[in-house]
């Protein structure tokens, strides 16, 4: 914060402020003497305007350069108290309100922040930049509390204010932010209306190219997430391609050449371009994971994590940790599908470590981490631990899609352990016709689980009916992994019924598709069935080849299984309560902190 004075201020004030600024900007900065100079101002009993500004400057300096948060808070509270009692409203009033509220939020005292922001918003009607900034800030607090109705109301007020202030750019930022919260709240009809309105506004926007492209990226990210949340992996492709083209365009625009807007309401930025690049990598990984392109998901995860590392060296923004955590969550699922459990459990631990650095993240991602531990435990055949992890995840989340995903996996645990009573208790919650989630892919997965249940109970005709429904839905949206699982299970059913030709027609494409993903567990299953089918056909050459492949997949999985079971991180599958037990994995703290 630059310490400026005006020409009509006292010489002693100008001198002390000059000394403070000199000490702050010296190399290296002498923060102790800078603070001493600012504190000396109070000995002159300055007028209230100078007193408030000095308290704000001290609060900022203490927050930025020291660990004395209590002293910083006291100065900011004094700055707000003094400035809010004055008749003139200036930047000191609004900045102290904003920074003090941020500090309260960081200290989990949002109830103290809200009244300050409400009052500052009322007082900032004639200060357009601050009015918009404070509306965004209060809306964010309501969003964190999941009070989406209040948050969307404030964003609507902001959009209307920006319109009257003749800022189409900031109006669209408010509307897109509202669309994002509506998407999180699963108000899909309202999302469609909001995005439809913004689409037209972006098309006709005549502002700077960097503003137009950043709005387009924001809009397309929401559109892609809308499709992915609905499990529409094929339908999303045109929007995803547009997004990838738009991010290339934005990286080629030189912001230094951009003319600055004269409207103070335009002085907002959705995300820096570097953060936008990481976000586009992330949604590409999400799409690749759902579509079953594991190699592509790994490639973009590696790129994104490298970019995050570079950005963290410059500025450790909390958003980067959120991106890092979501990337780790997706890459863990890729590792499990590809049969690399040892890397998966290490990356789950790394995700825990990211949450340790940003404790708020465990509140929002704890259920996902326990879900990943459940999937890992399932892959290790530790069914009791898997059940405990899934139940913990279910308790920690209110998100219907995640609850449905957890229940579907819990049903598979009960099927594999022949626990019919527990399974019956779950059946209604995973009935595809009654599923809470509106996701196409989760509904298709629910039909698969019903088919699996019918298969285990030797109700083969019923199983075929469910699996054909899964195939119809997964083919419609290119859900490759569900397609391969359904084909191999249908092949197994036909083999059980003695229909070897139909079995071969199902298992052969399942094996090919599993190889493209690659899904090592489906490959193991399919190679076992093909080995038996070729033996029944008297084709000894292909039987031998499938035997070799089955042995290779089996040995690879067994080797990885043993390696994973010996790792200290494997103990995480017993953790279901409280903070992550890092002492169980002390050998890996150094390696994970490198992320």
C-alpha positions as CSV (number, residue, x, y, z in Angstrom):
1,X,0.0,0.0,0.0
2,X,1.6,3.2,-1.1
3,X,1.6,5.9,1.6
4,X,0.6,9.2,-0.1
5,X,-0.2,12.5,1.5
6,X,-2.0,15.6,0.1
7,X,-0.6,19.1,-0.2
8,X,-2.9,20.6,2.5
9,X,-1.8,18.2,5.2
10,X,0.6,19.1,8.2
11,X,4.4,19.0,7.5
12,X,4.9,16.6,10.4
13,X,2.4,14.2,8.8
14,X,4.0,14.5,5.4
15,X,7.5,13.9,6.9
16,X,6.6,10.9,8.9
17,X,4.6,9.4,6.0
18,X,7.6,10.0,3.7
19,X,10.0,8.2,6.2
20,X,7.6,5.3,6.6
21,X,7.3,4.9,2.8
22,X,11.1,5.1,2.5
23,X,11.6,2.4,5.0
24,X,8.9,0.2,3.4
25,X,10.4,0.4,-0.1
26,X,14.1,0.2,0.9
27,X,16.0,-2.9,-0.1
28,X,15.6,-4.9,2.1
29,X,12.5,-3.3,3.6
30,X,12.8,-2.1,7.2
31,X,9.3,-2.9,8.4
32,X,10.0,-2.2,12.1
33,X,11.0,1.4,11.4
34,X,8.2,1.9,8.9
35,X,5.7,0.8,11.7
36,X,7.5,3.0,14.2
37,X,7.1,6.1,11.9
38,X,3.4,5.4,11.4
39,X,2.7,4.9,15.1
40,X,4.5,8.2,15.8
41,X,1.7,10.0,13.9
42,X,-0.7,9.3,16.8
43,X,1.5,11.4,19.2
44,X,0.4,14.5,17.3
45,X,-3.3,13.7,17.9
46,X,-4.1,13.9,14.2
47,X,-7.6,14.8,12.9
48,X,-10.0,11.8,12.4
49,X,-9.4,11.4,8.6
50,X,-5.6,11.0,9.2
51,X,-6.1,8.8,12.3
52,X,-8.4,6.4,10.3
53,X,-6.0,6.3,7.3
54,X,-3.0,5.6,9.5
55,X,-4.8,2.8,11.3
56,X,-5.6,1.3,7.9
57,X,-2.0,1.6,6.7
58,X,-0.7,0.0,9.9
59,X,-3.3,-2.8,9.6
60,X,-2.2,-3.5,6.0
61,X,1.5,-3.4,6.9
62,X,1.1,-5.8,9.8
63,X,-1.1,-8.2,7.8
64,X,1.4,-8.2,4.8
65,X,4.7,-8.2,6.6
66,X,4.3,-9.7,10.1
67,X,2.5,-12.5,11.9
68,X,0.9,-10.1,14.4
69,X,-2.7,-10.7,13.2
70,X,-4.2,-9.4,16.5
71,X,-2.5,-6.0,16.2
72,X,-3.5,-5.8,12.5
73,X,-7.1,-6.6,13.4
74,X,-7.1,-4.0,16.1
75,X,-5.8,-1.3,13.7
76,X,-8.3,-2.2,11.0
77,X,-11.2,-2.2,13.5
78,X,-10.1,1.3,14.6
79,X,-9.8,2.4,11.0
80,X,-13.4,1.2,10.3
81,X,-14.8,2.7,13.6
82,X,-13.3,6.1,13.0
83,X,-14.0,6.4,9.3
84,X,-17.6,5.1,9.5
85,X,-18.4,7.9,12.0
86,X,-17.3,10.7,9.6
87,X,-19.7,12.5,7.3
88,X,-17.4,12.1,4.3
89,X,-17.2,8.6,2.7
90,X,-13.8,7.9,1.1
91,X,-11.5,5.0,0.1
92,X,-10.3,4.5,3.7
93,X,-13.8,3.7,4.9
94,X,-14.4,1.1,2.1
95,X,-11.0,-0.4,2.1
96,X,-11.0,-0.9,5.9
97,X,-14.4,-2.5,5.6
98,X,-13.2,-4.8,2.9
99,X,-9.9,-5.9,4.4
100,X,-11.4,-6.2,8.0
101,X,-14.2,-8.4,6.6
102,X,-11.6,-10.6,4.7
103,X,-9.7,-11.0,8.0
104,X,-12.9,-12.0,9.9
105,X,-13.7,-14.5,7.2
106,X,-10.2,-16.0,7.4
107,X,-10.7,-16.3,11.2
108,X,-14.1,-18.0,10.7
109,X,-16.0,-15.1,12.1
110,X,-18.2,-14.2,9.2
111,X,-21.0,-13.1,11.5
112,X,-18.8,-10.1,12.3
113,X,-18.0,-9.4,8.6
114,X,-21.6,-9.4,7.4
115,X,-22.9,-6.2,9.2
116,X,-19.8,-4.3,8.3
117,X,-20.2,-5.2,4.6
118,X,-23.9,-4.5,4.7
119,X,-23.3,-1.0,6.1
120,X,-20.4,-0.3,3.7
121,X,-22.6,-1.3,0.7
122,X,-25.3,1.1,1.9
123,X,-22.7,3.9,2.2
124,X,-20.9,3.3,-1.1
125,X,-23.7,4.1,-3.5
126,X,-21.7,7.1,-4.8
127,X,-18.4,5.1,-5.1
128,X,-19.2,2.7,-7.9
129,X,-16.0,0.6,-7.8
130,X,-16.3,0.0,-4.1
131,X,-20.0,-0.7,-4.2
132,X,-19.5,-3.5,-6.8
133,X,-16.5,-4.9,-4.9
134,X,-18.3,-5.0,-1.6
135,X,-21.3,-6.7,-3.2
136,X,-19.1,-9.4,-4.7
137,X,-17.4,-9.8,-1.3
138,X,-20.6,-10.2,0.7
139,X,-22.1,-12.5,-2.0
140,X,-19.0,-14.7,-1.6
141,X,-19.5,-15.0,2.1
142,X,-23.1,-16.1,1.6
143,X,-22.0,-18.6,-1.1
144,X,-19.4,-20.1,1.3
145,X,-22.3,-20.6,3.8
146,X,-24.4,-22.2,1.0
147,X,-27.0,-19.4,1.3
148,X,-27.2,-19.3,-2.4
149,X,-30.5,-17.4,-2.4
150,X,-29.0,-14.4,-0.6
151,X,-25.8,-14.6,-2.6
152,X,-27.7,-14.6,-5.9
153,X,-29.9,-11.7,-4.7
154,X,-26.8,-9.6,-4.1
155,X,-25.3,-10.6,-7.5
156,X,-28.5,-9.6,-9.1
157,X,-28.4,-6.2,-7.4
158,X,-24.8,-5.8,-8.6
159,X,-25.7,-6.7,-12.2
160,X,-28.4,-4.0,-12.2
161,X,-26.1,-1.4,-10.5
162,X,-23.4,-2.2,-13.2
163,X,-26.0,-1.7,-15.9
164,X,-27.0,1.7,-14.6
165,X,-23.3,2.6,-14.3
166,X,-23.0,1.7,-18.0
167,X,-20.6,-1.2,-17.5
168,X,-21.7,-4.1,-19.6
169,X,-18.5,-6.0,-18.7
170,X,-19.1,-5.9,-14.9
171,X,-22.8,-6.6,-15.4
172,X,-21.8,-9.8,-17.2
173,X,-19.3,-10.7,-14.4
174,X,-22.2,-10.4,-11.9
175,X,-24.5,-12.5,-14.1
176,X,-22.0,-15.2,-14.7
177,X,-21.1,-15.4,-11.0
178,X,-24.9,-15.8,-10.4
179,X,-25.0,-18.5,-13.0
180,X,-22.1,-20.3,-11.3
181,X,-23.9,-20.3,-8.0
182,X,-27.2,-21.5,-9.6
183,X,-25.2,-24.3,-11.2
184,X,-23.7,-25.3,-7.8
185,X,-27.2,-25.2,-6.3
186,X,-28.5,-27.4,-9.2
187,X,-31.1,-24.8,-10.3
188,X,-30.7,-26.0,-13.9
189,X,-33.7,-24.1,-15.4
190,X,-32.4,-20.8,-13.9
191,X,-28.9,-21.7,-15.1
192,X,-30.1,-22.1,-18.7
193,X,-32.0,-18.7,-18.5
194,X,-28.9,-16.9,-17.1
195,X,-26.4,-18.4,-19.6
196,X,-28.8,-17.7,-22.5
197,X,-29.0,-14.0,-21.5
198,X,-25.2,-13.7,-21.1
199,X,-24.6,-15.5,-24.4
200,X,-26.4,-12.7,-26.2
201,X,-24.7,-10.0,-24.2
202,X,-21.2,-11.4,-25.0
203,X,-22.0,-11.6,-28.7
204,X,-22.9,-7.9,-28.9
205,X,-20.2,-6.7,-26.4
206,X,-18.1,-3.9,-28.0
207,X,-15.5,-3.5,-25.2
208,X,-11.8,-4.5,-25.1
209,X,-10.8,-7.9,-26.6
210,X,-9.3,-9.1,-23.3
211,X,-12.5,-8.4,-21.5
212,X,-14.6,-10.1,-24.2
213,X,-12.4,-13.2,-24.3
214,X,-12.3,-13.6,-20.5
215,X,-16.1,-13.3,-20.3
216,X,-16.3,-15.9,-23.1
217,X,-14.0,-18.3,-21.1
218,X,-16.1,-17.8,-17.9
219,X,-19.3,-18.5,-19.9
220,X,-17.8,-21.6,-21.6
221,X,-16.4,-23.0,-18.4
222,X,-19.9,-22.8,-16.9
223,X,-21.4,-24.4,-20.0
224,X,-18.9,-27.3,-20.0
225,X,-19.5,-27.9,-16.3
226,X,-23.3,-27.8,-16.9
227,X,-22.9,-30.7,-19.4
228,X,-20.4,-32.6,-17.3
229,X,-22.6,-32.4,-14.2
230,X,-25.4,-33.8,-16.3
231,X,-23.2,-36.7,-17.4
232,X,-23.4,-35.5,-21.1
233,X,-19.9,-36.3,-22.1
234,X,-20.5,-36.4,-25.9
235,X,-22.8,-33.3,-26.0
236,X,-20.2,-31.2,-24.3
237,X,-17.5,-31.6,-27.0
238,X,-18.4,-28.6,-29.1
239,X,-18.4,-26.3,-26.0
240,X,-15.1,-27.8,-24.8
241,X,-13.5,-27.3,-28.1
242,X,-14.7,-23.6,-28.2
243,X,-13.3,-23.2,-24.6
244,X,-9.9,-24.6,-25.7
245,X,-9.8,-22.2,-28.7
246,X,-10.8,-19.3,-26.5
247,X,-8.0,-19.9,-24.0
248,X,-5.5,-20.0,-26.9
249,X,-6.8,-16.6,-28.1
250,X,-6.6,-15.0,-24.6
251,X,-3.0,-16.1,-24.1
252,X,-2.0,-14.3,-27.3
253,X,-3.6,-11.0,-26.3
254,X,-1.0,-8.6,-24.8
255,X,-2.7,-6.8,-22.0
256,X,-0.1,-4.0,-22.0
257,X,-1.4,-2.9,-25.4
258,X,-5.0,-2.8,-24.2
259,X,-6.5,0.6,-23.6
260,X,-7.7,1.1,-20.0
261,X,-11.4,1.8,-19.5
262,X,-12.3,5.2,-18.0
263,X,-15.2,3.6,-16.1
264,X,-14.1,2.6,-12.5
265,X,-16.8,-0.2,-12.5
266,X,-14.7,-2.0,-15.2
267,X,-11.7,-2.4,-12.9
268,X,-12.5,-6.1,-12.1
269,X,-10.9,-9.3,-13.3
270,X,-12.6,-12.7,-13.1
271,X,-9.3,-14.6,-13.1
272,X,-5.7,-13.9,-14.2
273,X,-5.0,-15.6,-17.6
274,X,-2.6,-18.1,-16.0
275,X,-5.3,-19.3,-13.6
276,X,-7.7,-19.5,-16.6
277,X,-5.3,-21.8,-18.3
278,X,-5.1,-24.1,-15.3
279,X,-9.0,-24.1,-15.1
280,X,-9.3,-25.1,-18.7
281,X,-6.8,-28.0,-18.1
282,X,-8.9,-29.0,-15.1
283,X,-12.2,-29.2,-17.1
284,X,-10.4,-31.1,-19.9
285,X,-9.3,-33.6,-17.3
286,X,-12.8,-33.9,-15.9
287,X,-14.1,-34.6,-19.4
288,X,-11.4,-37.1,-20.2
289,X,-12.0,-38.9,-16.9
290,X,-15.8,-39.2,-17.6
291,X,-15.3,-40.2,-21.2
292,X,-12.7,-42.8,-20.3
293,X,-9.6,-41.3,-21.9
294,X,-7.1,-42.0,-19.1
295,X,-3.9,-41.2,-21.0
296,X,-5.3,-37.8,-22.0
297,X,-6.4,-37.2,-18.4
298,X,-2.9,-38.0,-17.1
299,X,-1.3,-35.8,-19.7
300,X,-3.4,-32.7,-18.9
301,X,-3.1,-33.3,-15.1
302,X,0.7,-33.3,-15.4
303,X,0.6,-30.0,-17.4
304,X,-1.8,-28.4,-14.9
305,X,0.1,-29.5,-11.8
306,X,3.4,-28.1,-13.3
307,X,1.7,-24.8,-14.1
308,X,0.3,-24.6,-10.5
309,X,3.8,-25.2,-9.1
310,X,5.2,-22.3,-11.2
311,X,2.3,-20.0,-10.1
312,X,2.6,-20.9,-6.4
313,X,6.2,-19.7,-6.5
314,X,4.9,-16.2,-7.4
315,X,1.7,-16.2,-5.4
316,X,0.2,-18.9,-3.3
317,X,-3.4,-18.1,-4.1
318,X,-5.9,-20.3,-2.3
319,X,-7.7,-21.0,-5.6
320,X,-4.6,-22.8,-6.9
321,X,-4.8,-25.2,-4.0
322,X,-8.5,-25.9,-4.9
323,X,-7.5,-26.6,-8.5
324,X,-4.6,-28.8,-7.3
325,X,-6.9,-30.8,-5.1
326,X,-9.5,-31.4,-7.8
327,X,-6.8,-32.5,-10.3
328,X,-5.5,-35.0,-7.7
329,X,-9.0,-36.3,-7.1
330,X,-9.4,-37.0,-10.8
331,X,-5.9,-38.5,-11.3
332,X,-6.4,-40.9,-8.4
333,X,-9.5,-42.3,-10.1
334,X,-7.4,-42.7,-13.3
335,X,-4.7,-44.5,-11.5
336,X,-7.2,-47.0,-9.9
337,X,-8.8,-47.7,-13.3
338,X,-5.3,-48.3,-14.9
339,X,-4.3,-50.6,-12.0
340,X,-1.8,-48.3,-10.4
341,X,-2.9,-48.4,-6.8
342,X,0.4,-47.5,-5.3
343,X,0.5,-44.2,-7.0
344,X,-3.2,-43.6,-6.2
345,X,-2.8,-43.9,-2.4
346,X,0.3,-41.6,-2.5
347,X,-1.8,-39.0,-4.4
348,X,-4.7,-39.4,-2.0
349,X,-2.2,-38.6,0.8
350,X,-1.0,-35.6,-1.2
351,X,-4.6,-34.4,-1.4
352,X,-4.8,-34.7,2.4
353,X,-1.6,-32.6,2.6
354,X,-3.1,-29.9,0.4
355,X,-6.1,-29.8,2.8
356,X,-3.7,-29.4,5.8
357,X,-2.2,-26.3,4.2
358,X,-5.7,-24.9,3.5
359,X,-7.9,-26.3,6.3
360,X,-11.1,-24.9,4.7
361,X,-10.6,-27.3,1.8
362,X,-11.3,-30.3,4.0
363,X,-14.7,-28.9,4.7
364,X,-15.5,-28.8,1.0
365,X,-13.5,-31.8,-0.1
366,X,-13.5,-34.2,2.9
367,X,-16.3,-36.4,1.4
368,X,-14.4,-36.7,-1.9
369,X,-11.2,-37.8,-0.1
370,X,-13.1,-40.5,1.9
371,X,-14.8,-41.6,-1.4
372,X,-11.4,-42.0,-3.0
373,X,-10.1,-44.0,0.0
374,X,-13.2,-46.2,-0.4
375,X,-12.5,-46.8,-4.1
376,X,-8.8,-47.6,-3.2
377,X,-9.9,-50.0,-0.4
378,X,-12.3,-51.7,-2.9
379,X,-9.4,-52.1,-5.4
380,X,-7.3,-53.7,-2.6
381,X,-10.2,-56.0,-1.7
382,X,-10.4,-54.4,1.8
383,X,-14.2,-54.4,1.8
384,X,-14.8,-53.5,5.5
385,X,-12.6,-50.5,5.1
386,X,-14.2,-49.5,1.8
387,X,-17.7,-49.7,3.5
388,X,-16.5,-47.5,6.4
389,X,-15.0,-44.9,4.0
390,X,-18.1,-44.7,1.8
391,X,-20.3,-44.3,4.9
392,X,-18.1,-41.5,6.2
393,X,-18.2,-39.8,2.8
394,X,-22.0,-40.1,2.8
395,X,-22.2,-38.5,6.2
396,X,-20.0,-35.6,5.1
397,X,-21.8,-34.6,2.0
398,X,-25.2,-33.1,1.1
399,X,-24.4,-33.2,-2.7
400,X,-26.9,-35.6,-4.4
401,X,-24.5,-36.6,-7.2
402,X,-21.8,-37.6,-4.8
403,X,-24.3,-39.4,-2.5
404,X,-25.5,-41.4,-5.5
405,X,-22.0,-42.2,-6.6
406,X,-21.1,-43.4,-3.1
407,X,-24.3,-45.5,-2.8
408,X,-23.6,-47.2,-6.1
409,X,-20.1,-48.2,-5.0
410,X,-21.4,-49.3,-1.6
411,X,-23.9,-51.5,-3.4
412,X,-21.0,-53.2,-5.3
413,X,-19.2,-53.7,-2.0
414,X,-22.4,-55.5,-0.6
415,X,-22.7,-57.5,-3.8
416,X,-19.1,-58.7,-3.7
417,X,-19.4,-59.6,0.0
418,X,-22.9,-61.2,-0.4
419,X,-24.6,-59.0,2.2
420,X,-28.1,-59.1,0.9
421,X,-29.8,-57.3,3.9
422,X,-27.6,-54.2,3.6
423,X,-28.0,-54.2,-0.2
424,X,-31.8,-54.3,0.1
425,X,-31.6,-51.2,2.4
426,X,-29.8,-49.4,-0.4
427,X,-31.8,-50.4,-3.4
428,X,-34.3,-47.6,-3.4
429,X,-31.6,-44.9,-3.3
430,X,-29.9,-46.4,-6.4
431,X,-33.0,-47.1,-8.4
432,X,-32.3,-45.4,-11.8
433,X,-35.9,-44.3,-12.0
434,X,-35.8,-42.6,-8.6
435,X,-32.2,-41.4,-8.5
436,X,-31.9,-38.0,-6.9
437,X,-29.2,-37.0,-9.3
438,X,-30.1,-35.7,-12.7
439,X,-26.9,-37.0,-14.2
440,X,-27.1,-39.1,-17.3
441,X,-23.9,-41.0,-16.5
442,X,-25.0,-41.8,-12.9
443,X,-28.4,-43.1,-14.2
444,X,-26.6,-45.3,-16.7
445,X,-24.3,-46.5,-13.9
446,X,-27.3,-47.3,-11.7
447,X,-28.7,-49.6,-14.5
448,X,-25.3,-51.3,-14.6
449,X,-25.4,-52.0,-10.8
450,X,-28.9,-53.4,-11.2
451,X,-27.6,-55.6,-14.0
452,X,-24.7,-56.7,-11.8
453,X,-27.1,-57.6,-8.9
454,X,-29.3,-59.6,-11.3
455,X,-26.2,-61.4,-12.6
456,X,-25.1,-62.4,-9.1
457,X,-28.6,-63.8,-8.4
458,X,-28.5,-65.7,-11.8
459,X,-31.5,-63.7,-13.1
460,X,-29.8,-63.5,-16.5
461,X,-32.7,-62.2,-18.6
462,X,-33.3,-59.4,-16.2
463,X,-29.6,-58.6,-16.1
464,X,-29.5,-58.4,-19.9
465,X,-32.4,-56.0,-19.9
466,X,-30.7,-53.6,-17.4
467,X,-27.3,-53.9,-19.2
468,X,-28.8,-53.1,-22.6
469,X,-30.3,-49.9,-21.0
470,X,-26.8,-49.0,-19.7
471,X,-25.3,-49.6,-23.2
472,X,-28.0,-47.5,-24.8
473,X,-27.3,-44.6,-22.5
474,X,-23.5,-44.9,-22.4
475,X,-23.3,-45.2,-26.3
476,X,-25.5,-42.0,-26.5
477,X,-22.9,-40.0,-24.6
478,X,-19.6,-41.9,-25.3
479,X,-19.3,-43.2,-21.7
480,X,-16.5,-45.6,-22.8
481,X,-15.8,-47.2,-19.4
482,X,-19.5,-48.0,-18.7
483,X,-19.7,-49.4,-22.3
484,X,-16.7,-51.7,-21.8
485,X,-18.0,-52.9,-18.3
486,X,-21.5,-53.6,-19.7
487,X,-20.1,-55.5,-22.7
488,X,-17.9,-57.7,-20.7
489,X,-20.6,-58.5,-18.1
490,X,-23.1,-59.3,-21.0
491,X,-20.4,-61.6,-22.4
492,X,-20.1,-63.3,-19.1
493,X,-23.9,-63.8,-19.0
494,X,-24.0,-65.3,-22.5
495,X,-21.1,-67.6,-21.6
496,X,-23.1,-68.7,-18.5
497,X,-26.1,-69.4,-20.7
498,X,-23.9,-71.4,-23.2
499,X,-24.3,-68.9,-26.0
500,X,-20.6,-68.8,-26.9
501,X,-21.0,-66.8,-30.2
502,X,-22.9,-63.9,-28.5
503,X,-20.4,-64.0,-25.6
504,X,-17.5,-63.6,-28.1
505,X,-19.4,-60.7,-29.8
506,X,-19.7,-58.9,-26.5
507,X,-16.2,-59.7,-25.0
508,X,-14.1,-58.9,-28.1
509,X,-15.2,-55.2,-28.4
510,X,-15.1,-54.9,-24.6
511,X,-11.4,-56.0,-24.7
512,X,-10.6,-53.5,-27.5
513,X,-12.3,-50.6,-25.8
514,X,-10.7,-51.5,-22.4
515,X,-7.3,-51.4,-24.1
516,X,-8.0,-47.9,-25.4
517,X,-9.0,-46.5,-22.0
518,X,-6.9,-48.4,-20.6
519,X,-8.9,-50.2,-17.9
520,X,-6.7,-53.1,-16.6
521,X,-9.5,-54.7,-14.6
522,X,-11.8,-55.0,-17.6
523,X,-8.9,-56.3,-19.6
524,X,-8.2,-59.0,-16.9
525,X,-11.8,-60.0,-16.8
526,X,-12.2,-60.0,-20.6
527,X,-8.9,-62.0,-21.2
528,X,-10.1,-64.6,-18.7
529,X,-13.4,-65.0,-20.6
530,X,-11.7,-65.0,-24.1
531,X,-9.3,-67.6,-22.9
532,X,-12.2,-69.9,-22.0
533,X,-14.1,-69.1,-25.2
534,X,-11.2,-69.8,-27.5
535,X,-10.6,-73.1,-25.6
536,X,-14.2,-74.1,-26.2
537,X,-13.8,-73.2,-29.9
538,X,-10.6,-75.3,-30.1
539,X,-8.6,-72.3,-31.1
540,X,-5.4,-73.1,-29.2
541,X,-3.3,-70.3,-30.7
542,X,-5.7,-67.5,-29.5
543,X,-6.3,-69.4,-26.2
544,X,-2.5,-69.3,-25.5
545,X,-2.4,-65.6,-26.4
546,X,-5.3,-64.7,-24.1
547,X,-3.7,-66.9,-21.3
548,X,-0.4,-65.0,-21.7
549,X,-2.3,-61.6,-21.5
550,X,-4.4,-62.7,-18.5
551,X,-1.2,-63.8,-16.7
552,X,0.5,-60.5,-17.6
553,X,-2.4,-58.4,-16.2
554,X,-2.7,-60.6,-13.2
555,X,1.0,-60.5,-12.3
556,X,1.1,-56.7,-12.8
557,X,-1.9,-56.2,-10.5
558,X,-0.6,-58.6,-7.9
559,X,2.8,-56.9,-7.8
560,X,1.1,-53.5,-7.4
561,X,-1.2,-54.8,-4.8
562,X,1.7,-56.1,-2.7
563,X,3.6,-52.8,-3.1
564,X,0.6,-50.8,-2.1
565,X,-0.1,-52.9,1.0
566,X,3.5,-52.3,2.2
567,X,3.2,-48.5,2.0
568,X,2.7,-46.4,5.1
569,X,-0.1,-44.5,3.3
570,X,-2.1,-47.7,3.0
571,X,-3.0,-47.1,6.7
572,X,-5.2,-44.2,5.6
573,X,-8.0,-46.7,4.8
574,X,-8.6,-47.0,8.6
575,X,-9.1,-43.2,9.0
576,X,-12.8,-42.3,9.2
577,X,-12.8,-39.5,11.8
578,X,-11.1,-36.2,12.6
579,X,-8.0,-34.8,10.9
580,X,-5.9,-36.8,8.6
581,X,-3.5,-39.0,10.6
582,X,-0.3,-37.7,9.0
583,X,1.9,-39.6,11.6
584,X,0.9,-42.8,9.7
585,X,2.6,-41.5,6.6
586,X,5.4,-39.5,8.0
587,X,7.8,-40.9,5.4
588,X,5.9,-39.2,2.6
589,X,5.4,-35.7,3.9
590,X,8.6,-34.4,2.2
591,X,7.7,-35.9,-1.2
592,X,4.0,-34.7,-1.1
593,X,5.0,-31.2,0.0
594,X,6.8,-30.8,-3.2
595,X,3.5,-30.6,-5.0
